[in-house]
Amino acid sequence: MPDLQEQIQRLLDPILRSLDLTLWDLELRKQGPQWLLRIYIDRETDGVTLGDCEAVSRDLGTVLDVEDIMPHSYTLEVSSPGLDRSLTQPEHYRKCRGSLVKIKTYQPINGGKIFRGKLSGLEDLVVVLEQDSGETLRIPLDNVSKASLEVVL
């Protein structure tokens, strides 16, 4: 699947550049009997609009039909990653430095598996998290099962 995802991303990149958008994440997975291609788009300055999602969906759908690289039928979804966006790539941790995050780990650290705090950054594939207690926690990226921004109201 990674090769197919790379092909999709190569087709998607010029579409996003033309609309002043960036790719936040790309998922291709089987969901029941169907395949789902989910694209999360972002914009550095303003937010993503419904029109942006529609344009990317229309343009990418057309290019995928013409290039015929999908070996099976699929559903295409394009959306914003949202305020509580998942952090799935090392660059996400770099972009979200200073934000409040929630991190779940595969293996316990100091007896816990869920941590919240301010993201200080990513150093050598280790997430640096400032907890409310003032303690700095270092979590190896390969121990992170899920990470997302925390929405503060």
C-alpha positions, 0 to 999 in steps of 0.5 A, a space after each residue: 500500500 505505501 507505493 500506492 499512497 506515494 503515487 496518490 500523493 504525487 498526483 495530489 501535490 500539484 492540486 494542493 499547491 495550486 489551491 495554496 493547500 498542504 497535505 496533513 494526512 492521507 489514509 487508504 484502508 479497507 472499511 468493510 467491503 469498501 476501500 476508503 481514501 481519506 485526504 486531510 488538507 490544511 492551509 498554513 494561514 487561514 482555515 480550510 473551507 468547504 469549497 477547498 474540500 470540494 475542489 480537491 475532491 473533484 480534481 483528485 477524483 478526476 485525476 485518479 480516474 484518468 490515471 487509473 492507479 486504483 486497483 479497486 473501487 473506493 470512496 474518496 473523502 476530503 476534509 480538514 484535520 480539525 481543531 483536535 487533529 491527529 499527529 501522525 507524522 514527525 513534521 506534525 509534532 514540529 508544526 504544533 510545537 507549543 500546542 496542548 496535546 494528548 498522547 496515548 502510549 503503547 507501553 506505560 511510562 511511570 505507570 501511565 499510558 495517557 499524557 496531556 501537556 504542552 508539546 515542546 517539540 520532537 528531538 531525535 524522534 522523541 516527543 518532548 512534553 511539558 506536563 502541568 506538574 512542570 515535569 518534562 516527559 520524553 516519549 519515544 515516537 515509536 511508543 506513541 499509539 495516538 496523539 492529537 491536539 487538545 481543544 481548549 474552550 
